[in-house]
Amino acid sequence: MNENFNNEYEKLEDSDGSFDDWEKDSDDGVPDFTPDNTVELPVGLRKDGQVFRTVVIDELCGIDDHLVASNKSGGNGAKAMSMVLCRAVQEVPGLLRMKKDSEKLFNREFARALTEIDRVFLITRIFMLSGRNESAFVGRCRHCKKVHNERVFLSQLEVKSWPDDKPPQVEFHLKKGFKEKTDSGKEVFHKEGILRFPLGKESELLGKMENEAEATDSLLAACIVSVGNYGKVDTSMVKALKRQDREELMFSLSESLPGIKQGKWITCECGMDMELRLDLISFFEGRRRNAKRP
């Protein structure tokens, strides 16, 4: 997993040249940024045994509105988020040198290789730097269909960091397990496994999907690193999982991870317990819709 994760950075480039061409930390015309523009990632970028957490960001500008509204995002909120991150992130000291032009974009592979945890954190900090400190936890009750919307201040959301000496993954234990039928006809159940943190590339993929069940299958198949001594996990295996195991895995991807807690459980007026999710994507989707209005 770590080798594939690191390989994402071999493709990084800006619009003027490759990653290897950036030999200076600064140059004439490079924008001046204050400490307010510097943030520390909850997980960080891992390459060659090093963890890079410090990121210099810029506030939102008109270019970002055009990026979100452009056809390149295809109405995909996660892809639009990637484009804004590639513009607003100015430097990752030790990994990506300071841009000579703050309006330039890093290659999108940069944002796709970030964990979704770090992507969400960066967007909240970019919003706050731009004077936007409010968002909301939103959700629709599956039982009575009531829509819930609870305002939240981004600056009040707690951020939990992940240790440098631990890979970006968690262990899981399934109650039922993956069922494997051996050549001898014996059924073996695999219950212990490892789940890596979702990346931006998974978020972009899920942003294209309208079927929630298919999106869940794709996400789990991509993030399950191993389960017992079974081979590669695919969507057909994930589909065969019992519901309580699927729910346990999704819980691990929402409640057991570091960064900003993006979920909030409430009891609906109809008596059903339900989860609200921190809404950041609608900002990008809304900007695209508004840009299309005559």
Steps between C-alpha positions, in 0.01 A plus 500: 500500500775748596680449168185579303430797726850639443483446126222759481765768551713396207238656273478839672562803282383854457402663174858616436709193572554184700544455873875458451524843337415680824844563644436822694279555800421851380554731208426857398129553481409216739206616719569576865299284739449551872485237778121502455558337161688206654317192629595154627330199340337244735646204306762646269660391175732202529797454267829312542444450872427867565175665603424845358235683700565871448302658214484862386156598369345799329150637550232448238491731200304541177714241327362236735144595407588453135665163573189375678270628224711363216409190302815332631328421829209336316263579786712279729536683832801291608679572172424871537646481851817346354537784253459764771755323721749492213460875461475609864785285634819696438773290657571179689844574648746223428275340239351766272674834471326834516319593180641795313145596405224448756243465220666192355372150573689196617430187299169348620681184611612703801144541627407145399788360708400689815297306753139616509567590864764753397290625207207583727731664753668714232168614355374608843820699555480657155137595571595652836791694347251634245262627769256210487473331839158337473384169359235248604440140595230376264305182437162353404321251722449173312179433693300825485710681232541810718805708406721612788741795478703605804732799470858462624801729528803346331738652754324306777549157342760293682790366294667170592848427361643164394846396633795529264619148583172333406395432139168661394288191565294329771434140594150351496322191630187369330228306681413276204799547272590443137398148398743305284429159355822301465581251225408221739154650546565622853367843600752733668404833658751787505424759767817697577625760258648841426319801358696793358381859508304604187681723252382783281492273197233288669297811581508605136388153392213495750397846386402350165275235655132551571438155649595514869547122531735488200696792641540319832618183322758692297630691801542190717660297220753777445583556867518143634872423492470145628257263669646190661720316253256553215620649174384820332164632613257608227147639486345155461645399837382820662149447366495155660576639846226489760341837572639529854853444365450764232372740764799424722741581218322824413499591870878452503527740205290767670550476875841342554704736283693815598446850366173691533206293620264518204206311647247581770232263630156634592153362569245610242157623608360168377719317751758364257872540573683647203835648406552851370808570287710814478404667174789649303432358153185707448716813499670379183184360342309818589765724346473301178119527489506872575755564227263343246207726588422767235 
